[in-house]
């Protein structure tokens, strides 16, 4: 295998090779975890939580890959899922293992996208609410829940600025939150003063306010 040859040329010892191969095995989990951390509702900061999520998502990706291999085996009899055979201080990844990691990485990207739909649109929560299993909306804050809900009544907003005494009226195009700021990008924006006089219009506007200094109205019923 090319990777083995290059590692020997570089003078990497066997223990380093072992851990390098472990990192390669975790690539599907890393892809899923980073995708969810960047675009999903969960943003872990602790290293242990990131590692736990990587292991969990990686296992799920390999299980999904196993299911695909199993289904394909009915049409292609030679298809089989090869389990990694760990050997300490020895190169245990061969060409078949490399193909499996590649396939699992591709599957993890698809699963991560599907996972974003489930979490961002709270599909599981809606299902549980529909069958009467729960009335809770989840553990996320109202800010994230509101703008992730996809309901028409929360897509058009009035952001009231009491210091400048103006109101930004527009459609929510994107949003985000940090530890200190709430960010909104509005499109088709009309800006009014507190007396209702139109000041100006703009195709898009970016707003950033402190968490304790933002007032949003939802005029659509």
C-alpha positions in Angstrom: 0.0 0.0 0.0 1.3 3.5 -0.9 0.6 4.9 2.5 2.7 2.2 4.2 5.7 2.8 1.9 5.6 6.6 2.4 5.5 6.1 6.2 8.5 3.9 6.1 10.4 6.3 3.9 9.6 9.1 6.3 11.0 7.1 9.2 7.7 6.9 11.1 7.9 4.3 13.9 5.3 1.5 14.3 3.4 3.2 17.1 3.0 6.3 15.1 1.7 4.2 12.2 -0.8 2.6 14.5 -2.3 5.9 15.7 -2.2 7.3 12.1 -4.3 4.4 11.0 -6.7 5.0 13.8 -7.2 8.6 12.7 -8.0 7.4 9.2 -10.7 5.1 10.6 -12.3 8.0 12.4 -12.5 10.2 9.3 -16.3 9.3 8.7 -17.1 10.3 12.3 -15.0 13.5 11.9 -16.9 14.5 8.8 -20.3 14.0 10.4 -19.4 15.7 13.7 -17.9 18.8 12.1 -20.8 19.1 9.7 -23.3 18.9 12.6 -21.2 21.3 14.7 -21.1 23.9 11.9 -24.6 23.7 10.6 -26.6 21.9 13.2 -28.1 22.9 16.6 -25.3 21.4 18.7 -22.0 23.3 19.1 -19.8 21.4 21.6 -16.8 23.2 23.0 -15.2 20.6 25.2 -12.8 18.2 23.7 -14.3 15.2 25.4 -17.7 16.0 23.9 -16.3 16.4 20.4 -14.5 13.0 20.8 -17.7 11.3 22.0 -19.7 12.7 19.1 -17.0 11.7 16.7 -17.1 8.1 17.9 -20.9 8.0 18.0 -21.3 9.5 14.5 -18.5 7.3 13.1 -20.1 4.2 14.4 -23.5 5.2 12.9 -21.7 5.9 9.6 -20.1 2.4 9.5 -23.4 0.8 10.5 -25.1 2.6 7.6 -22.3 1.5 5.3 -22.7 -2.1 6.5 -26.4 -2.0 5.7 -25.7 -0.7 2.2 -23.1 -3.5 1.7 -25.6 -6.0 2.9 -28.3 -4.8 0.5 -25.8 -4.7 -2.4 -24.7 -8.3 -1.6 -28.1 -9.5 -2.9 -27.4 -8.0 -6.4 -23.6 -8.4 -6.3 -22.7 -11.7 -4.5 -19.0 -10.7 -4.1 -19.8 -7.6 -2.0 -18.8 -8.0 1.7 -18.2 -5.7 4.6 -14.7 -6.1 5.9 -14.2 -5.6 9.6 -11.0 -3.9 10.6 -8.5 -6.2 12.2 -6.5 -4.2 14.7 -2.9 -5.2 15.3 -0.8 -3.1 17.7 2.4 -1.7 16.2 1.6 -3.2 12.8 0.0 -1.7 9.6 -3.5 -3.2 9.6 -5.1 -1.1 6.9 -5.0 -2.7 3.4 -6.6 -1.6 0.1 -10.0 -3.0 1.1 -9.9 -1.1 4.4 -9.1 2.1 2.5 -12.0 1.6 0.2 -14.3 0.9 3.2 -13.1 4.2 4.8 -13.8 6.1 1.6 -17.2 4.6 1.2 -18.1 5.2 4.9 -16.9 8.8 4.5 -19.2 9.3 1.6 -22.1 7.7 3.5 -21.3 9.9 6.6 -21.7 13.0 4.5 -25.1 11.9 3.3 -26.1 10.9 6.8 -24.9 14.2 8.2 -27.1 16.1 5.7 -30.1 14.0 6.6 -29.3 14.5 10.3 -29.3 18.3 9.7 -32.9 18.0 8.4 -33.9 15.9 11.4 -32.4 18.2 14.0 -32.8 21.7 12.4 -36.5 21.1 11.5 -37.1 19.0 14.6 -38.7 16.2 12.7 -38.3 13.7 15.6 -39.9 16.2 18.0 -42.9 16.8 15.6 -43.3 13.0 15.3 -43.3 12.5 19.1 -45.7 15.5 19.5 -48.0 14.1 16.8 -48.4 10.7 18.5 -48.8 12.5 21.9 -45.6 11.2 23.4 -44.4 14.7 24.5 -45.4 18.3 24.5 -41.8 19.7 24.8 -40.1 21.5 22.0 -36.6 20.4 23.0 -33.7 21.8 24.9 -32.7 24.6 22.5 -33.4 28.2 23.3 -36.4 30.1 21.8 -34.2 32.0 19.4 -33.0 28.9 17.6 -36.3 27.1 17.9 -38.2 30.0 16.3 -36.0 30.6 13.3 -35.5 26.9 12.7 -39.2 26.1 12.8 -39.8 27.1 9.1 -43.2 28.6 10.0 -44.3 31.6 7.8 -45.2 33.7 10.8 -41.6 33.8 12.0 -40.0 34.5 8.6 -41.1 38.1 8.5 -39.9 40.2 11.4 -39.7 43.7 12.8 -36.4 44.4 14.6 -36.9 47.4 16.9 -33.9 49.6 17.8 -34.8 51.7 20.8 -31.6 53.6 20.8 -31.8 54.8 17.2 -35.6 54.8 17.3 -36.0 52.9 14.1 -37.6 49.6 13.0 -36.1 47.2 10.5 -38.8 45.3 8.7 -37.8 42.3 6.5 -37.6 38.6 5.8 -35.1 36.5 7.8 -32.6 35.2 5.3 -30.1 33.7 7.8 -29.4 33.9 11.5 -26.7 32.8 14.0 -25.7 33.2 17.6 -22.5 33.5 19.5 -21.8 33.7 23.2 -22.3 37.5 23.1 -24.2 38.4 19.9 -27.4 37.6 18.0 -26.9 38.0 14.3 -29.6 38.4 11.6 -29.5 39.0 7.9 -32.7 40.4 6.5 -33.7 40.8 2.8 -36.2 43.1 1.2 -35.8 45.5 4.2 -37.8 48.6 4.8 -36.6 50.9 7.6 -39.1 53.1 9.5 -38.9 55.5 12.4 -41.1 55.0 15.5 -43.8 57.3 13.9 -44.2 54.9 11.0 -42.4 57.1 8.4 -40.5 55.2 5.8 -36.8 56.2 5.9 -35.3 54.0 3.2 -35.3 50.5 1.7 -32.5 48.1 1.0 -32.2 44.6 -0.6 -30.4 43.2 2.4 -29.1 44.3 5.8 -27.0 42.7 8.5 -27.8 43.2 12.2 -25.8 42.2 15.2 -27.0 42.9 18.7 -26.0 41.8 22.2 -28.1 38.9 23.6 -29.8 41.2 26.2 -30.4 44.0 23.7 -32.5 42.8 20.9 -36.3 43.1 20.4 -38.0 41.3 17.6 -41.7 41.5 16.7 -43.6 39.0 14.5 -46.3 41.0 12.8 -47.7 38.1 10.7 -50.4 36.0 12.4 
